[in-house]
Amino acid sequence: MTTTTEKLNELKARLRDVADLNSVGAVLHWDQATYMPPGGAVARGRQMAVVGRIAQELFSDLATGRLLDELRSYEESLPYDSDDASLIRVARRDYEKAVKIPPDFLSAFYEHSATSYQVWTEARPANDFARVRPLLEKTLDMSRRMADFFPGYDHIADPLIDFADYGMKAADVRKVFAELREALVPLVRTITSQEPADDSCLKKHFPEQQQLAFGRKVIERFGYDFSRGRQDKTHHPFETKFSTGDVRITTRIKEDDLGYGFFSTTHESGHALYEQGVNPSFEGTPLNEGTSSGVHESQSRTWENLVSRSRPFWEHFYPQLQAAFPEQLASVPPEAFYRAVNKVQKSLIRTEADEVTYNLHVMIRFELELQMLEGRLEVRDLPEAWHAAYEADLGIVAPSDVDGCMQDVHWFGGHIGGAFQGYTLGNVMSAQFFDAALAAHPEIPSETGRGEFGALHSWLKENIYRHGRKYTASELLNRVTGGGLDIAPYIRYLRGKFGELYSL
C-alpha cells in the first residue's frame, strides 16, 4: 500500500521534471533574447514549442490529478502555511488551470510567440508595423481562445489577468486605476506646469563598459549574487530563473543616456533578488518563484525607485559615479544630479518614464488591450488608437510607431491581456511594503546613505522573498501590512518626495 510520504515524493518528482522542462524553455528564450543569431528563429520557435508541449502534457496528465486528489486529506490535516500543504494547494491550483489548455494549443502558441518576438526585434527599429500586424492579429486571436478555455468569466481578460495576478479581475484593476488616476492627474498637471529639471548631465557620452561596471557594483551591494547569476544585454530587459542557483538579468545601454541602462539594471536586480531569496527547499516545485506579477514588480520598483532614485542613495554613490565619469560629471553638483534622475516630464516611453507619470503609461496599455480583447479595437487601428490615447492623457504624440505601439515587447512575445497591470499594482505595493520595512528598521535610510542595504534586503527576504508562492498577493499583503491593497502610502510617498523637489 502506497504511503502518504511515497505519494508526496511521487508528486514532487513529477513536479521537478515539469520545472526542469520549463527551465529548458526559459534557457531557450534567454538565448533568443541575448545571443541567438536571427537565422535561428524558426528552429527556436519549434524547439520552444516541443519543450512547452512536453511540460504541459506531463503536468496535466491524469496521474498528476490523481496524486493531488489522494493527497487532499493530508493537505487538510496540516496548517495552511506549512510547506507541504502550500505545495499541494498551489500545485492543484496550477493543475486545474493546466488541464483546461490543450497541449497542442499551447505548443502552437509558444511557436508563434517565438516567431513574433523575432520579427518584432527586426521590425521595430525599421518602424514597420505592417510587418508585425498579421502576427499581432494572430496573437490576439490566440489570446481570446486562451481566455475561452476558462468559461464563466465576467470579462474576457479576467483569465489572462489571473495568470499573472491570481485573484484579480479586470473590474478590480479598473477600480484601482480609477482611484490612482484621480490622485495622479492633478499631481502630474501641477508638476509639469513648471519648468522641467535639467537632465542634460545624463545625456553626455558615457562608455558602455564603464556603465555596466558601475551598475554591477551597485547591485552587488544590494545583495545580487553573481555566483548564482549574470547580466547580459538584450532588446527589452528581463529577469529569468533557471534554478535557485541560476537567476539571470539583462539590460540595455545607451551611451548618450546614463539613466537608461542604470535604472534598467537596478530594476531587474530587484526581480532577481526576489528569486534568489526564495527558500531553496522549494527548488523544483511550483513554490519556487515570486507569487504574482504585482508583488514581483513591487520588488523591482523598490530597488529601482525607492532606493536607487532616493537622496540617501546618491549621497553615497554620486561621488563614486563622478569618479567613474570625471569628465562628464565633475562639474555637476549633487543636487542638480539628484533632480535630473528624478525629472518629471510627460514622455513617450514607459520604461524611461518618471515615477509620477509612469502609471499613466500602464493605464493606456491596459485599456488598449481590453479594447482589443473585447473586439472594440482592431489591430490595424492600434497605432492610431495609441497615439490618440497618449495625446489625451499626456498631451504628446510619438513621431512613429517605434516609440508608439511597438515599444513594449509584451504583446509581441506573449499573449494580449494581463501583461501590464502588474507594473502599477507593484508600484502601489512597493510603498506599502517599504513602509512596513521602515517601521521595523527606521535605520534603512541612514544605511542607504552609507551604501549599506543589509537591513532592507534581510527584511524583504524574511517577509517576502523566502515564501515564494506559498501565499497569494493578498495573503502576503495582509501578513506584512495588516491589510489589503491600498494606494494611500504610494500617493503619500509621491507627494512627499516630489512635493519637496517641486515646492508643491
N, C-alpha and C positions, 0 to 999 in steps of 0.2 A: 504494500500500500504506500503510495507516494505521500510523503510528509509535507507539511506547510513549508518547511525550510527548503525542501527539494523543489517545490513548485515556485517559490520565490527566486531561487537560484536559476531555475529554467527561464523564468521571465526576464531576469537580469541578463542572462546570456543572450537571449533573443534581442533585447533592447540594445545591448552592447554592439551586436552585429549591425543593427539598424543605424546606430550612432556612427559606427565606423564607415558605413557606406555613405551616410550623409556628409561625413568629413571628407571622404574622397571627392564627392561632388563639390564641396567647398574649395578644395585644393584646385580642382579644375577651373572653377570660377575665378579664384585668385590669380591663377596663371594667365587666364584670358585677359584679366583686367590689368595685368602688370607687364608680363614679358612675352606673351604668345605672339608670334607673327600673324598678321592679318590673314594669311593664307590658311591658317588652321581653323578658321571659324566654322566651316561646315562640319568638319570632323568633330570639333569640340562640342558643337550642339548635339551631335549624335551620341557622343560619349556621355555627356551630362544626362541625356535622356535615358540611356541604358541604366546608368547608376541610379538615377532617381526612381525609375520604374522598379528595379530590383528591391530597393529600400522600401518602397511603398507596398509591394507585394508581400514582402516579409513581415512588415509591421501590421498590415491589415489582414493577415492570414487568420483563419478561424482559430488556429492554435493559440494565438495571442489573446483573442477574446475569451477562449476557454480558461486560460490561466488567470485572467483578470476576474472572471466570474468566480472561479474556485477560491481566489484569494480575498474575496469581498468580506467574508466573515472575519478573516484575520485582520483586515484593514480596520473594520469597525470595532475590533477589540482593543485597538491601540489608541493612544492620544492622537488628536487631529494633527498635531505638528511633529509627530515622530517621523524619522526619515523614511521608514518602510511604508507607513500609511500615506505619506506625501507622495512617495514614488508611485505607489499603486493608483492613488487618486489622479495624479497628473497624467500618468500613462493611459488610464482609462479615458480621461477627457480627450487626449490626443487620438486615441484609438477610435473613439466614437465619431470623430471628425474624419479620420483617415478612411474608414470603411465606406464613407459616402462618396469618395472621389475615386473613380475608376483609374487603375494604374496606367492604362493606355492613354487616358486623357492627360494625366499628369506628365507622362513621358513626352507626349506631343507638346505640352506647354513648356517643359524645360528646353526642348529642342528649339521651339520658336523663340523663347526668351533669349537664348544664346545667340541666335541669328540676329534678332532685333538689336541686341546690345552692340554687336559688332558693326552693324550698319549705322547705328547712331553715332559711334565713335568716328566714323568717316563722314557722315552726312552733316553732323553739327558744325564742324569747322568750315564746311562748304556752304552753310546756310541753305541746305537742300531739304526742306520739309517734305517736298514731293516724294523724295526717295524713301522716307520712313513712314509716310502716311499709310500705305497699304498694310505695312507691318503693325502699325498702331491700331488700325481698324480691326485687324485680326486679334490683337491683344484685347481690345475692348469686347469683341465677341466672346473670346475665351473667358474673360473676366466675368461676364454675365452668366455664362454657362457654369463657371465655378460657383457663383453665388446660388444658382438654381439647384445645385446638389444639396442645398440646405433650405428646403421649403419651409414656409411659415414665418419668414422674416417680415418685419414692419417696413424696412427699406432694403432695396436690393444691395446696398453697400454694407448692411449690417454683418453678414457672414465674413466679408473681407476685412472689415474693421476688427472683428472678433479674432481673426487670425493673429493680428499684431497686438491688440489691446483687449484682452479677454474681458468680456462682460460689458464692453462699451458698444453703444449703438449710434447711428447717425444722429438721432434726436438728442442723445446725451452730449455728443460733441458739439452740435449746433448750439445747445444751451450754454455750454462753457464758452464757446466762441462769441456768442452774443454778449455775455457778461464782460468778457475781455474787451471786445470792441468798444463797448460803452465807456470803459475806463481809458482805453488806449488812444482812441481817436482824438480826444481833446488834448492829451499829452503830446501826441505827435504834432498836432496843429500848433500848439504853443511853442514847442522847441524849434520846429522847422521854420517858424516865422522869424527866428533870429538868424544872424549871420552864422553859418556853419563853422565848426572848428577847422583850423588849418591843418590838414593832414599831409601836406607836401613833403614832410620829413620822411614819410613812409614810401614815397614814390620815387626815390632815388635808385641808383643801381646797387643791388645787394647780391653778390655772387651766391649761386645756388648752394655750393658745398658749405659755405660759412653759415647760411641759413639753416641747413639741415643739422649741422653740428650744434648750433645754439639750441635748436628745438629739442634735439636729443638730450642735451644736458639738462634742460628744464624738466622733461617728462621722466627722466631717471630720478630727479629729485622728488617728483610726485610719488614715485614708487613703481613705475612701469619697469618690469623685469625683462631686460633684453636677453637674458639667458633662456627665457621662455617666450621670446617674441622677436620681431624685427620690423623695420619700416622700409617701405618701397614707394615708388611714385606710381600714380595712376591718373585716369581722366577725371574720375569723381571719387574722392576719398571715402574709404570704408574701413571697418574693422572686421576681422574674421577669426573664427576659432576652430582649430582642427583638433585640439585636445587641451587639457589643463596646462600642458607643458608647451603649447604652441599657439599663442594668441598674437596675431599679426595686425599691424596697422599700415595704412597707406596715406600719402599726402600728395599735394601738387604744389609746385613752386612757380612764382613769377619773380624774376629778378628785378622787376621795376615796381614791386609792391610787397613790402616786408610783412604786412599783416596777413596777406593771402595764404601763405604757407604756414606761418607760425600758429595762427589760430585754428587752422585745419589740423595741425599736429596735436595741439592740446585738446581739441575736441575729440579726435579719435582715440587719444590716450585715455580719455575718460571712459569710453566704451571698453577699452582693453583692461583698465584697472578693475572694472566690474567683473569681467570674465576671468581674469587671473585670480580674483578674490573668492570665486565660488568654492565651496567646500570640496576638496579633492576627492572625497569619498563618493561624490556624485558622478565621477567620470563614467562615461558610457551609458548614462541614463538621461531621461528627459528633464531631470532636475538641473543638469549641468549647463545652464545658460541663464541669462537675465530673464526676469519674469514677464516683461512686456516691453513694447516699443517705447511707451511713455516713460517708464522707470529707467530704461536704458538711456534715453535722451536726457533724463534728469541728471544723469551722471556725466555725460559728455558736456552738457551745458554748464554744469557746476564747475568743472575744471577749465572749460574754455572761458566762461564769463565771470562767474562769481569769484574765481581765483585769478585767472590769467589777465583779466581786464581790471582787476582791483588796484587801488592805490598802494596798499602794502606790498603787493606782488612786485610792482615796478620800482618801489623804493629800494628793493633788494636787487632786482635783476637789471634795471636800466643801466647802472654803471658797467655791468658785465656786457650788456649789449653794445654800449658805447665803445668798450674795449675791443669788441669783435668787429665793429664797423666805425673806426675812429674818423675816417674822412667824411662819412655820411652823417654822423650824429654828434660829433664832438661839440658843435656849436648849438645844439638843440637842447634847451632847458628841460629838466624832468617834467615840469608841469605842462609844457607845450606838448611833449610826447604823450603824457597821460591823456590829455584832451584829444589828441589825434587818434589814439586807439579806441577812444570812446565817442568818436564823432557820430552825431545823429544827422542823417540826411536821407531823404526819400531816394531810393535806389532801385535798380532793376534785378539784382542778383540775390537770391535768398541766402546762399551760403556766405555771402560777404556782407549781409545786412547787419546793422547795429541792433542792439538789444531792444530798443524802443519800437522800431518799425518791423522787426523780424516776423512777428506773428501775423501781421497783415499779409505777408507773402504766403504764409502757410494757409491762411483762410481763403485766399484766392484759389490756390491749388485744390483745396478740399472741396470748395463749391463747384469748381470746374469738373472734377472727377465725378461728383454726384450727378451733375447735369448730363455728363456723357453716359453714365450708367443708367440714368432714368430715360435716356433717349431724347432728351431735350436739346442736346448739343451733339452735332455730328463732328467726327474727327476732322473732316475737311474744313470746318468752320472754327476749329480750335485756335489757330493763330490770331484771327480777328477777335475772338472772344477773350483771349488772353490779353491782348493789347487794350481792349475796352475796359477790362477789369482793372488793369494797372492804372489806366487814366482816371477811372472813377475813384479808386481807393488811394492812390499815391500821386496822382496828377502828373504822371510821366508815361512815356510810351517808348518801348525798345525800338531801336533803329532796324532790327532784323529779328528773325526767329532764333538766332544763336543765343541771344540774351532774353528771348521770349520763351515760347513753349518747348523749346528743345534744350533748355539749360540744365534741367534735372534728369538724372538717369532713370528714375524710379519707374516711369511708365514705359520706358524702352528696355528695361531689363527685368520686369516683373509684371504683376497684374495691376490693373487700374482700380483703385479703391483700397483704402486702409493704409496707404503709403505715407501720408503726410500728417495726420492728426497727432501722431506721437511726438512730433517736434514741439508743438505748443503745449501738449499735456506735460511733456518733460520740463519745459520752462516753468510751468506752474509748480510742479512737484519739486523742482530743484530748490526753489525758495523755501518750500515747506521743510524739506529735509535739512537744508542748510541752517534754518532757524533752530531746528532740533539739535543739530550738531553744535551750534554756538551756545545753546542753553547748557549742554553737557560740558563743553570746553570753551569757555569765554576767551581763552588764550589763543584761539585759532588765528585771529587777525594779526596779533603780535608775532606769532610763529611764522606766518606768511611773510611778514616784513623782514624776517631773518632768513628767508628761503628754506624754511622747515615746514614739512607737511605731515609729519608723523601723526599728530593728534587727529587731524581731519581724515587722513587715509585710514587710520585704525578704526575710527568711529564708523566710517562708511562700510568698512569691511565687516565689522561686527554686526551692524544693524541692517545692512542691505546686501552687500556682496555675497557673503558666505551662504545665504539662504537659497541662492539660485532661484528656481521656480517653485520652491516649497509653498510660497504664498502668492496669491493674486496681487495685482497692484493695489486694489482697495484694501485687502487684508494687510499688506505691508505698510501702507499709509497709516492705517489705524494703529498698528503696532508701534510705529515710530513717532507719529504726531498726535495720536489720540483722537483722530477724526478723519474725515474724508477729503476729497479733492476740494481745495479752497484757493481762490485766486487772490485773496486779500494779502498774504505775505509777499506774493510776487509783485503786485501793484505797489505795495509799500516799499519794496526794495527798489523798484524803478523810480518811483517818485523821490525817494531819499537820495539815491546816487545821482540821478540826472537833475534833480532839483538843485543840488549843490553845484553841479557843473554848469548849469544854465541859469542859475539865480532865479529859480521859479518861486 
